[in-house]
């Protein structure tokens, strides 16, 4: 069982961040947790 089922990749800072689905939604809503860049949907991979 993996707690992090998605990986979000920031197109601005290039960081790949493992996230849960809830975290992914929050990241898409609030921006990259690393650099704060606005994140467009569809960049995350399952
Ligand atoms: Zn970033």
mmCIF file of the protein (N, C-alpha, C, O) and its ligand, coordinates in Angstrom:
data_MODEL
# 
_entry.id   MODEL 
# 
loop_
_entity.id 
_entity.type 
_entity.pdbx_number_of_molecules 
1 polymer     1 
2 non-polymer 1 
# 
_entity_poly.entity_id                      1 
_entity_poly.type                           'polypeptide(L)' 
_entity_poly.nstd_linkage                   no 
_entity_poly.nstd_monomer                   no 
_entity_poly.pdbx_seq_one_letter_code       
;(UNK)(UNK)(UNK)(UNK)(UNK)(UNK)(UNK)(UNK)(UNK)(UNK)(UNK)(UNK)(UNK)(UNK)(UNK)(UNK)
(UNK)(UNK)(UNK)(UNK)(UNK)(UNK)(UNK)(UNK)(UNK)(UNK)(UNK)(UNK)(UNK)(UNK)(UNK)(UNK)
(UNK)(UNK)(UNK)(UNK)(UNK)(UNK)(UNK)(UNK)(UNK)(UNK)(UNK)(UNK)(UNK)(UNK)
;
_entity_poly.pdbx_seq_one_letter_code_can   XXXXXXXXXXXXXXXXXXXXXXXXXXXXXXXXXXXXXXXXXXXXXX 
_entity_poly.pdbx_strand_id                 A 
# 
loop_
_entity_poly_seq.entity_id 
_entity_poly_seq.num 
_entity_poly_seq.mon_id 
_entity_poly_seq.hetero 
1 1  UNK n 
1 2  UNK n 
1 3  UNK n 
1 4  UNK n 
1 5  UNK n 
1 6  UNK n 
1 7  UNK n 
1 8  UNK n 
1 9  UNK n 
1 10 UNK n 
1 11 UNK n 
1 12 UNK n 
1 13 UNK n 
1 14 UNK n 
1 15 UNK n 
1 16 UNK n 
1 17 UNK n 
1 18 UNK n 
1 19 UNK n 
1 20 UNK n 
1 21 UNK n 
1 22 UNK n 
1 23 UNK n 
1 24 UNK n 
1 25 UNK n 
1 26 UNK n 
1 27 UNK n 
1 28 UNK n 
1 29 UNK n 
1 30 UNK n 
1 31 UNK n 
1 32 UNK n 
1 33 UNK n 
1 34 UNK n 
1 35 UNK n 
1 36 UNK n 
1 37 UNK n 
1 38 UNK n 
1 39 UNK n 
1 40 UNK n 
1 41 UNK n 
1 42 UNK n 
1 43 UNK n 
1 44 UNK n 
1 45 UNK n 
1 46 UNK n 
# 
loop_
_struct_asym.id 
_struct_asym.entity_id 
A 1 
B 2 
# 
loop_
_chem_comp.id 
_chem_comp.type 
_chem_comp.mon_nstd_flag 
UNK 'L-peptide linking' . 
ZN  non-polymer         . 
# 
_pdbx_entity_nonpoly.entity_id   2 
_pdbx_entity_nonpoly.name        ? 
_pdbx_entity_nonpoly.comp_id     ZN 
# 
_pdbx_nonpoly_scheme.asym_id         B 
_pdbx_nonpoly_scheme.entity_id       2 
_pdbx_nonpoly_scheme.mon_id          ZN 
_pdbx_nonpoly_scheme.ndb_seq_num     1 
_pdbx_nonpoly_scheme.pdb_seq_num     101 
_pdbx_nonpoly_scheme.auth_seq_num    101 
_pdbx_nonpoly_scheme.pdb_mon_id      ZN 
_pdbx_nonpoly_scheme.auth_mon_id     ZN 
_pdbx_nonpoly_scheme.pdb_strand_id   A 
_pdbx_nonpoly_scheme.pdb_ins_code    . 
# 
loop_
_atom_site.group_PDB 
_atom_site.id 
_atom_site.type_symbol 
_atom_site.label_atom_id 
_atom_site.label_alt_id 
_atom_site.label_comp_id 
_atom_site.label_asym_id 
_atom_site.label_entity_id 
_atom_site.label_seq_id 
_atom_site.pdbx_PDB_ins_code 
_atom_site.Cartn_x 
_atom_site.Cartn_y 
_atom_site.Cartn_z 
_atom_site.occupancy 
_atom_site.B_iso_or_equiv 
_atom_site.pdbx_formal_charge 
_atom_site.auth_seq_id 
_atom_site.auth_comp_id 
_atom_site.auth_asym_id 
_atom_site.auth_atom_id 
_atom_site.pdbx_PDB_model_num 
ATOM   1   N  N  . UNK A 1 1  ? 0.850  -1.203 0.000   1.00 0.00 ? 1   UNK A N  1 
ATOM   2   C  CA . UNK A 1 1  ? 0.000  0.000  0.000   1.00 0.00 ? 1   UNK A CA 1 
ATOM   3   C  C  . UNK A 1 1  ? 0.874  1.236  0.000   1.00 0.00 ? 1   UNK A C  1 
ATOM   4   O  O  . UNK A 1 1  ? 1.675  1.438  0.913   1.00 0.00 ? 1   UNK A O  1 
ATOM   5   N  N  . UNK A 1 2  ? 0.725  2.051  -1.005  1.00 0.00 ? 2   UNK A N  1 
ATOM   6   C  CA . UNK A 1 2  ? 1.549  3.242  -1.108  1.00 0.00 ? 2   UNK A CA 1 
ATOM   7   C  C  . UNK A 1 2  ? 0.744  4.481  -0.755  1.00 0.00 ? 2   UNK A C  1 
ATOM   8   O  O  . UNK A 1 2  ? -0.297 4.750  -1.355  1.00 0.00 ? 2   UNK A O  1 
ATOM   9   N  N  . UNK A 1 3  ? 1.228  5.225  0.215   1.00 0.00 ? 3   UNK A N  1 
ATOM   10  C  CA . UNK A 1 3  ? 0.506  6.440  0.629   1.00 0.00 ? 3   UNK A CA 1 
ATOM   11  C  C  . UNK A 1 3  ? 0.521  7.513  -0.442  1.00 0.00 ? 3   UNK A C  1 
ATOM   12  O  O  . UNK A 1 3  ? -0.396 8.331  -0.523  1.00 0.00 ? 3   UNK A O  1 
ATOM   13  N  N  . UNK A 1 4  ? 1.558  7.512  -1.261  1.00 0.00 ? 4   UNK A N  1 
ATOM   14  C  CA . UNK A 1 4  ? 1.660  8.515  -2.313  1.00 0.00 ? 4   UNK A CA 1 
ATOM   15  C  C  . UNK A 1 4  ? 1.417  7.858  -3.667  1.00 0.00 ? 4   UNK A C  1 
ATOM   16  O  O  . UNK A 1 4  ? 2.273  7.141  -4.185  1.00 0.00 ? 4   UNK A O  1 
ATOM   17  N  N  . UNK A 1 5  ? 0.269  8.107  -4.217  1.00 0.00 ? 5   UNK A N  1 
ATOM   18  C  CA . UNK A 1 5  ? -0.114 7.403  -5.434  1.00 0.00 ? 5   UNK A CA 1 
ATOM   19  C  C  . UNK A 1 5  ? 0.050  8.238  -6.691  1.00 0.00 ? 5   UNK A C  1 
ATOM   20  O  O  . UNK A 1 5  ? -0.115 7.735  -7.803  1.00 0.00 ? 5   UNK A O  1 
ATOM   21  N  N  . UNK A 1 6  ? 0.372  9.501  -6.520  1.00 0.00 ? 6   UNK A N  1 
ATOM   22  C  CA . UNK A 1 6  ? 0.591  10.351 -7.678  1.00 0.00 ? 6   UNK A CA 1 
ATOM   23  C  C  . UNK A 1 6  ? 1.951  11.023 -7.565  1.00 0.00 ? 6   UNK A C  1 
ATOM   24  O  O  . UNK A 1 6  ? 2.522  11.106 -6.478  1.00 0.00 ? 6   UNK A O  1 
ATOM   25  N  N  . UNK A 1 7  ? 2.457  11.493 -8.671  1.00 0.00 ? 7   UNK A N  1 
ATOM   26  C  CA . UNK A 1 7  ? 3.668  12.295 -8.630  1.00 0.00 ? 7   UNK A CA 1 
ATOM   27  C  C  . UNK A 1 7  ? 3.407  13.583 -9.383  1.00 0.00 ? 7   UNK A C  1 
ATOM   28  O  O  . UNK A 1 7  ? 3.071  13.585 -10.567 1.00 0.00 ? 7   UNK A O  1 
ATOM   29  N  N  . UNK A 1 8  ? 3.571  14.671 -8.663  1.00 0.00 ? 8   UNK A N  1 
ATOM   30  C  CA . UNK A 1 8  ? 3.378  15.981 -9.255  1.00 0.00 ? 8   UNK A CA 1 
ATOM   31  C  C  . UNK A 1 8  ? 4.728  16.516 -9.696  1.00 0.00 ? 8   UNK A C  1 
ATOM   32  O  O  . UNK A 1 8  ? 5.671  16.556 -8.905  1.00 0.00 ? 8   UNK A O  1 
ATOM   33  N  N  . UNK A 1 9  ? 4.827  16.924 -10.941 1.00 0.00 ? 9   UNK A N  1 
ATOM   34  C  CA . UNK A 1 9  ? 6.064  17.520 -11.427 1.00 0.00 ? 9   UNK A CA 1 
ATOM   35  C  C  . UNK A 1 9  ? 5.821  18.982 -11.747 1.00 0.00 ? 9   UNK A C  1 
ATOM   36  O  O  . UNK A 1 9  ? 4.986  19.308 -12.591 1.00 0.00 ? 9   UNK A O  1 
ATOM   37  N  N  . UNK A 1 10 ? 6.546  19.861 -11.077 1.00 0.00 ? 10  UNK A N  1 
ATOM   38  C  CA . UNK A 1 10 ? 6.405  21.295 -11.301 1.00 0.00 ? 10  UNK A CA 1 
ATOM   39  C  C  . UNK A 1 10 ? 7.138  21.686 -12.575 1.00 0.00 ? 10  UNK A C  1 
ATOM   40  O  O  . UNK A 1 10 ? 8.319  21.385 -12.748 1.00 0.00 ? 10  UNK A O  1 
ATOM   41  N  N  . UNK A 1 11 ? 6.419  22.361 -13.460 1.00 0.00 ? 11  UNK A N  1 
ATOM   42  C  CA . UNK A 1 11 ? 7.030  22.776 -14.724 1.00 0.00 ? 11  UNK A CA 1 
ATOM   43  C  C  . UNK A 1 11 ? 7.937  23.976 -14.533 1.00 0.00 ? 11  UNK A C  1 
ATOM   44  O  O  . UNK A 1 11 ? 8.721  24.318 -15.417 1.00 0.00 ? 11  UNK A O  1 
ATOM   45  N  N  . UNK A 1 12 ? 7.829  24.614 -13.375 1.00 0.00 ? 12  UNK A N  1 
ATOM   46  C  CA . UNK A 1 12 ? 8.621  25.815 -13.132 1.00 0.00 ? 12  UNK A CA 1 
ATOM   47  C  C  . UNK A 1 12 ? 9.959  25.490 -12.484 1.00 0.00 ? 12  UNK A C  1 
ATOM   48  O  O  . UNK A 1 12 ? 11.005 25.918 -12.972 1.00 0.00 ? 12  UNK A O  1 
ATOM   49  N  N  . UNK A 1 13 ? 9.935  24.735 -11.388 1.00 0.00 ? 13  UNK A N  1 
ATOM   50  C  CA . UNK A 1 13 ? 11.184 24.415 -10.700 1.00 0.00 ? 13  UNK A CA 1 
ATOM   51  C  C  . UNK A 1 13 ? 11.670 23.001 -11.018 1.00 0.00 ? 13  UNK A C  1 
ATOM   52  O  O  . UNK A 1 13 ? 12.800 22.630 -10.700 1.00 0.00 ? 13  UNK A O  1 
ATOM   53  N  N  . UNK A 1 14 ? 10.788 22.216 -11.657 1.00 0.00 ? 14  UNK A N  1 
ATOM   54  C  CA . UNK A 1 14 ? 11.205 20.903 -12.122 1.00 0.00 ? 14  UNK A CA 1 
ATOM   55  C  C  . UNK A 1 14 ? 11.230 19.830 -11.061 1.00 0.00 ? 14  UNK A C  1 
ATOM   56  O  O  . UNK A 1 14 ? 11.655 18.706 -11.326 1.00 0.00 ? 14  UNK A O  1 
ATOM   57  N  N  . UNK A 1 15 ? 10.776 20.160 -9.853  1.00 0.00 ? 15  UNK A N  1 
ATOM   58  C  CA . UNK A 1 15 ? 10.781 19.168 -8.790  1.00 0.00 ? 15  UNK A CA 1 
ATOM   59  C  C  . UNK A 1 15 ? 9.652  18.165 -8.980  1.00 0.00 ? 15  UNK A C  1 
ATOM   60  O  O  . UNK A 1 15 ? 8.524  18.549 -9.291  1.00 0.00 ? 15  UNK A O  1 
ATOM   61  N  N  . UNK A 1 16 ? 9.946  16.901 -8.795  1.00 0.00 ? 16  UNK A N  1 
ATOM   62  C  CA . UNK A 1 16 ? 8.930  15.854 -8.804  1.00 0.00 ? 16  UNK A CA 1 
ATOM   63  C  C  . UNK A 1 16 ? 8.584  15.526 -7.365  1.00 0.00 ? 16  UNK A C  1 
ATOM   64  O  O  . UNK A 1 16 ? 9.444  15.119 -6.583  1.00 0.00 ? 16  UNK A O  1 
ATOM   65  N  N  . UNK A 1 17 ? 7.329  15.705 -7.028  1.00 0.00 ? 17  UNK A N  1 
ATOM   66  C  CA . UNK A 1 17 ? 6.910  15.562 -5.641  1.00 0.00 ? 17  UNK A CA 1 
ATOM   67  C  C  . UNK A 1 17 ? 5.850  14.475 -5.535  1.00 0.00 ? 17  UNK A C  1 
ATOM   68  O  O  . UNK A 1 17 ? 4.786  14.593 -6.143  1.00 0.00 ? 17  UNK A O  1 
ATOM   69  N  N  . UNK A 1 18 ? 6.122  13.413 -4.767  1.00 0.00 ? 18  UNK A N  1 
ATOM   70  C  CA . UNK A 1 18 ? 5.104  12.386 -4.564  1.00 0.00 ? 18  UNK A CA 1 
ATOM   71  C  C  . UNK A 1 18 ? 3.986  12.914 -3.674  1.00 0.00 ? 18  UNK A C  1 
ATOM   72  O  O  . UNK A 1 18 ? 4.234  13.470 -2.605  1.00 0.00 ? 18  UNK A O  1 
ATOM   73  N  N  . UNK A 1 19 ? 2.767  12.733 -4.128  1.00 0.00 ? 19  UNK A N  1 
ATOM   74  C  CA . UNK A 1 19 ? 1.622  13.271 -3.399  1.00 0.00 ? 19  UNK A CA 1 
ATOM   75  C  C  . UNK A 1 19 ? 0.468  12.274 -3.387  1.00 0.00 ? 19  UNK A C  1 
ATOM   76  O  O  . UNK A 1 19 ? 0.355  11.408 -4.255  1.00 0.00 ? 19  UNK A O  1 
ATOM   77  N  N  . UNK A 1 20 ? -0.372 12.424 -2.388  1.00 0.00 ? 20  UNK A N  1 
ATOM   78  C  CA . UNK A 1 20 ? -1.638 11.704 -2.403  1.00 0.00 ? 20  UNK A CA 1 
ATOM   79  C  C  . UNK A 1 20 ? -2.604 12.457 -3.304  1.00 0.00 ? 20  UNK A C  1 
ATOM   80  O  O  . UNK A 1 20 ? -2.326 13.575 -3.738  1.00 0.00 ? 20  UNK A O  1 
ATOM   81  N  N  . UNK A 1 21 ? -3.740 11.831 -3.580  1.00 0.00 ? 21  UNK A N  1 
ATOM   82  C  CA . UNK A 1 21 ? -4.710 12.492 -4.445  1.00 0.00 ? 21  UNK A CA 1 
ATOM   83  C  C  . UNK A 1 21 ? -5.196 13.797 -3.829  1.00 0.00 ? 21  UNK A C  1 
ATOM   84  O  O  . UNK A 1 21 ? -5.379 14.791 -4.532  1.00 0.00 ? 21  UNK A O  1 
ATOM   85  N  N  . UNK A 1 22 ? -5.406 13.794 -2.507  1.00 0.00 ? 22  UNK A N  1 
ATOM   86  C  CA . UNK A 1 22 ? -5.850 15.014 -1.821  1.00 0.00 ? 22  UNK A CA 1 
ATOM   87  C  C  . UNK A 1 22 ? -4.779 16.098 -1.901  1.00 0.00 ? 22  UNK A C  1 
ATOM   88  O  O  . UNK A 1 22 ? -5.086 17.271 -2.114  1.00 0.00 ? 22  UNK A O  1 
ATOM   89  N  N  . UNK A 1 23 ? -3.516 15.693 -1.727  1.00 0.00 ? 23  UNK A N  1 
ATOM   90  C  CA . UNK A 1 23 ? -2.408 16.652 -1.817  1.00 0.00 ? 23  UNK A CA 1 
ATOM   91  C  C  . UNK A 1 23 ? -2.276 17.187 -3.236  1.00 0.00 ? 23  UNK A C  1 
ATOM   92  O  O  . UNK A 1 23 ? -1.952 18.355 -3.451  1.00 0.00 ? 23  UNK A O  1 
ATOM   93  N  N  . UNK A 1 24 ? -2.533 16.307 -4.196  1.00 0.00 ? 24  UNK A N  1 
ATOM   94  C  CA . UNK A 1 24 ? -2.454 16.727 -5.595  1.00 0.00 ? 24  UNK A CA 1 
ATOM   95  C  C  . UNK A 1 24 ? -3.494 17.808 -5.881  1.00 0.00 ? 24  UNK A C  1 
ATOM   96  O  O  . UNK A 1 24 ? -3.196 18.815 -6.524  1.00 0.00 ? 24  UNK A O  1 
ATOM   97  N  N  . UNK A 1 25 ? -4.696 17.591 -5.405  1.00 0.00 ? 25  UNK A N  1 
ATOM   98  C  CA . UNK A 1 25 ? -5.745 18.592 -5.596  1.00 0.00 ? 25  UNK A CA 1 
ATOM   99  C  C  . UNK A 1 25 ? -5.360 19.906 -4.940  1.00 0.00 ? 25  UNK A C  1 
ATOM   100 O  O  . UNK A 1 25 ? -5.556 20.974 -5.521  1.00 0.00 ? 25  UNK A O  1 
ATOM   101 N  N  . UNK A 1 26 ? -4.816 19.836 -3.737  1.00 0.00 ? 26  UNK A N  1 
ATOM   102 C  CA . UNK A 1 26 ? -4.410 21.047 -3.021  1.00 0.00 ? 26  UNK A CA 1 
ATOM   103 C  C  . UNK A 1 26 ? -3.276 21.761 -3.750  1.00 0.00 ? 26  UNK A C  1 
ATOM   104 O  O  . UNK A 1 26 ? -3.234 22.990 -3.806  1.00 0.00 ? 26  UNK A O  1 
ATOM   105 N  N  . UNK A 1 27 ? -2.362 20.975 -4.306  1.00 0.00 ? 27  UNK A N  1 
ATOM   106 C  CA . UNK A 1 27 ? -1.240 21.559 -5.045  1.00 0.00 ? 27  UNK A CA 1 
ATOM   107 C  C  . UNK A 1 27 ? -1.723 22.263 -6.304  1.00 0.00 ? 27  UNK A C  1 
ATOM   108 O  O  . UNK A 1 27 ? -1.269 23.362 -6.624  1.00 0.00 ? 27  UNK A O  1 
ATOM   109 N  N  . UNK A 1 28 ? -2.645 21.625 -7.016  1.00 0.00 ? 28  UNK A N  1 
ATOM   110 C  CA . UNK A 1 28 ? -3.194 22.243 -8.217  1.00 0.00 ? 28  UNK A CA 1 
ATOM   111 C  C  . UNK A 1 28 ? -3.949 23.526 -7.866  1.00 0.00 ? 28  UNK A C  1 
ATOM   112 O  O  . UNK A 1 28 ? -4.005 24.469 -8.656  1.00 0.00 ? 28  UNK A O  1 
ATOM   113 N  N  . UNK A 1 29 ? -4.521 23.539 -6.674  1.00 0.00 ? 29  UNK A N  1 
ATOM   114 C  CA . UNK A 1 29 ? -5.336 24.676 -6.266  1.00 0.00 ? 29  UNK A CA 1 
ATOM   115 C  C  . UNK A 1 29 ? -4.484 25.820 -5.742  1.00 0.00 ? 29  UNK A C  1 
ATOM   116 O  O  . UNK A 1 29 ? -4.764 26.987 -6.015  1.00 0.00 ? 29  UNK A O  1 
ATOM   117 N  N  . UNK A 1 30 ? -3.428 25.479 -4.978  1.00 0.00 ? 30  UNK A N  1 
ATOM   118 C  CA . UNK A 1 30 ? -2.670 26.510 -4.269  1.00 0.00 ? 30  UNK A CA 1 
ATOM   119 C  C  . UNK A 1 30 ? -1.308 26.795 -4.884  1.00 0.00 ? 30  UNK A C  1 
ATOM   120 O  O  . UNK A 1 30 ? -0.669 27.792 -4.549  1.00 0.00 ? 30  UNK A O  1 
ATOM   121 N  N  . UNK A 1 31 ? -0.863 25.924 -5.780  1.00 0.00 ? 31  UNK A N  1 
ATOM   122 C  CA . UNK A 1 31 ? 0.429  26.129 -6.413  1.00 0.00 ? 31  UNK A CA 1 
ATOM   123 C  C  . UNK A 1 31 ? 1.488  25.175 -5.884  1.00 0.00 ? 31  UNK A C  1 
ATOM   124 O  O  . UNK A 1 31 ? 1.251  24.415 -4.945  1.00 0.00 ? 31  UNK A O  1 
ATOM   125 N  N  . UNK A 1 32 ? 2.653  25.229 -6.501  1.00 0.00 ? 32  UNK A N  1 
ATOM   126 C  CA . UNK A 1 32 ? 3.765  24.360 -6.149  1.00 0.00 ? 32  UNK A CA 1 
ATOM   127 C  C  . UNK A 1 32 ? 4.215  24.602 -4.707  1.00 0.00 ? 32  UNK A C  1 
ATOM   128 O  O  . UNK A 1 32 ? 4.452  25.746 -4.319  1.00 0.00 ? 32  UNK A O  1 
ATOM   129 N  N  . UNK A 1 33 ? 4.334  23.531 -3.907  1.00 0.00 ? 33  UNK A N  1 
ATOM   130 C  CA . UNK A 1 33 ? 4.771  23.686 -2.515  1.00 0.00 ? 33  UNK A CA 1 
ATOM   131 C  C  . UNK A 1 33 ? 6.242  24.051 -2.396  1.00 0.00 ? 33  UNK A C  1 
ATOM   132 O  O  . UNK A 1 33 ? 6.686  24.503 -1.341  1.00 0.00 ? 33  UNK A O  1 
ATOM   133 N  N  . UNK A 1 34 ? 7.001  23.859 -3.466  1.00 0.00 ? 34  UNK A N  1 
ATOM   134 C  CA . UNK A 1 34 ? 8.437  24.150 -3.440  1.00 0.00 ? 34  UNK A CA 1 
ATOM   135 C  C  . UNK A 1 34 ? 8.702  25.611 -3.805  1.00 0.00 ? 34  UNK A C  1 
ATOM   136 O  O  . UNK A 1 34 ? 9.356  26.337 -3.056  1.00 0.00 ? 34  UNK A O  1 
ATOM   137 N  N  . UNK A 1 35 ? 8.186  26.036 -4.969  1.00 0.00 ? 35  UNK A N  1 
ATOM   138 C  CA . UNK A 1 35 ? 8.512  27.361 -5.461  1.00 0.00 ? 35  UNK A CA 1 
ATOM   139 C  C  . UNK A 1 35 ? 7.307  28.308 -5.492  1.00 0.00 ? 35  UNK A C  1 
ATOM   140 O  O  . UNK A 1 35 ? 7.459  29.512 -5.696  1.00 0.00 ? 35  UNK A O  1 
ATOM   141 N  N  . UNK A 1 36 ? 6.107  27.748 -5.287  1.00 0.00 ? 36  UNK A N  1 
ATOM   142 C  CA . UNK A 1 36 ? 4.915  28.581 -5.219  1.00 0.00 ? 36  UNK A CA 1 
ATOM   143 C  C  . UNK A 1 36 ? 4.349  28.974 -6.570  1.00 0.00 ? 36  UNK A C  1 
ATOM   144 O  O  . UNK A 1 36 ? 3.430  29.789 -6.643  1.00 0.00 ? 36  UNK A O  1 
ATOM   145 N  N  . UNK A 1 37 ? 4.891  28.399 -7.652  1.00 0.00 ? 37  UNK A N  1 
ATOM   146 C  CA . UNK A 1 37 ? 4.396  28.720 -8.982  1.00 0.00 ? 37  UNK A CA 1 
ATOM   147 C  C  . UNK A 1 37 ? 2.980  28.195 -9.170  1.00 0.00 ? 37  UNK A C  1 
ATOM   148 O  O  . UNK A 1 37 ? 2.614  27.157 -8.620  1.00 0.00 ? 37  UNK A O  1 
ATOM   149 N  N  . UNK A 1 38 ? 2.201  28.911 -9.940  1.00 0.00 ? 38  UNK A N  1 
ATOM   150 C  CA . UNK A 1 38 ? 0.862  28.428 -10.270 1.00 0.00 ? 38  UNK A CA 1 
ATOM   151 C  C  . UNK A 1 38 ? 0.968  27.160 -11.098 1.00 0.00 ? 38  UNK A C  1 
ATOM   152 O  O  . UNK A 1 38 ? 1.758  27.075 -12.038 1.00 0.00 ? 38  UNK A O  1 
ATOM   153 N  N  . UNK A 1 39 ? 0.169  26.191 -10.735 1.00 0.00 ? 39  UNK A N  1 
ATOM   154 C  CA . UNK A 1 39 ? 0.236  24.886 -11.371 1.00 0.00 ? 39  UNK A CA 1 
ATOM   155 C  C  . UNK A 1 39 ? -1.023 24.663 -12.201 1.00 0.00 ? 39  UNK A C  1 
ATOM   156 O  O  . UNK A 1 39 ? -2.145 24.825 -11.719 1.00 0.00 ? 39  UNK A O  1 
ATOM   157 N  N  . UNK A 1 40 ? -0.812 24.293 -13.442 1.00 0.00 ? 40  UNK A N  1 
ATOM   158 C  CA . UNK A 1 40 ? -1.940 23.963 -14.298 1.00 0.00 ? 40  UNK A CA 1 
ATOM   159 C  C  . UNK A 1 40 ? -2.286 22.492 -14.113 1.00 0.00 ? 40  UNK A C  1 
ATOM   160 O  O  . UNK A 1 40 ? -1.405 21.673 -13.853 1.00 0.00 ? 40  UNK A O  1 
ATOM   161 N  N  . UNK A 1 41 ? -3.543 22.162 -14.243 1.00 0.00 ? 41  UNK A N  1 
ATOM   162 C  CA . UNK A 1 41 ? -3.953 20.767 -14.153 1.00 0.00 ? 41  UNK A CA 1 
ATOM   163 C  C  . UNK A 1 41 ? -3.405 19.960 -15.318 1.00 0.00 ? 41  UNK A C  1 
ATOM   164 O  O  . UNK A 1 41 ? -3.114 20.520 -16.376 1.00 0.00 ? 41  UNK A O  1 
ATOM   165 N  N  . UNK A 1 42 ? -3.265 18.689 -15.144 1.00 0.00 ? 42  UNK A N  1 
ATOM   166 C  CA . UNK A 1 42 ? -2.810 17.821 -16.216 1.00 0.00 ? 42  UNK A CA 1 
ATOM   167 C  C  . UNK A 1 42 ? -1.321 17.590 -16.233 1.00 0.00 ? 42  UNK A C  1 
ATOM   168 O  O  . UNK A 1 42 ? -0.820 16.821 -17.053 1.00 0.00 ? 42  UNK A O  1 
ATOM   169 N  N  . UNK A 1 43 ? -0.600 18.250 -15.332 1.00 0.00 ? 43  UNK A N  1 
ATOM   170 C  CA . UNK A 1 43 ? 0.837  18.055 -15.272 1.00 0.00 ? 43  UNK A CA 1 
ATOM   171 C  C  . UNK A 1 43 ? 1.222  16.865 -14.409 1.00 0.00 ? 43  UNK A C  1 
ATOM   172 O  O  . UNK A 1 43 ? 2.334  16.348 -14.511 1.00 0.00 ? 43  UNK A O  1 
ATOM   173 N  N  . UNK A 1 44 ? 0.313  16.439 -13.571 1.00 0.00 ? 44  UNK A N  1 
ATOM   174 C  CA . UNK A 1 44 ? 0.619  15.356 -12.659 1.00 0.00 ? 44  UNK A CA 1 
ATOM   175 C  C  . UNK A 1 44 ? 0.402  14.008 -13.343 1.00 0.00 ? 44  UNK A C  1 
ATOM   176 O  O  . UNK A 1 44 ? -0.491 13.851 -14.175 1.00 0.00 ? 44  UNK A O  1 
ATOM   177 N  N  . UNK A 1 45 ? 1.224  13.061 -12.979 1.00 0.00 ? 45  UNK A N  1 
ATOM   178 C  CA . UNK A 1 45 ? 1.107  11.724 -13.520 1.00 0.00 ? 45  UNK A CA 1 
ATOM   179 C  C  . UNK A 1 45 ? 0.759  10.747 -12.416 1.00 0.00 ? 45  UNK A C  1 
ATOM   180 O  O  . UNK A 1 45 ? 1.221  10.898 -11.285 1.00 0.00 ? 45  UNK A O  1 
ATOM   181 N  N  . UNK A 1 46 ? -0.035 9.766  -12.723 1.00 0.00 ? 46  UNK A N  1 
ATOM   182 C  CA . UNK A 1 46 ? -0.448 8.799  -11.717 1.00 0.00 ? 46  UNK A CA 1 
ATOM   183 C  C  . UNK A 1 46 ? 0.693  7.847  -11.413 1.00 0.00 ? 46  UNK A C  1 
ATOM   184 O  O  . UNK A 1 46 ? 0.544  6.950  -10.583 1.00 0.00 ? 46  UNK A O  1 
HETATM 185 ZN ZN . ZN  B 2 .  ? 7.815  24.509 -8.340  1.00 0.00 ? 101 ZN  A ZN 1 
# 
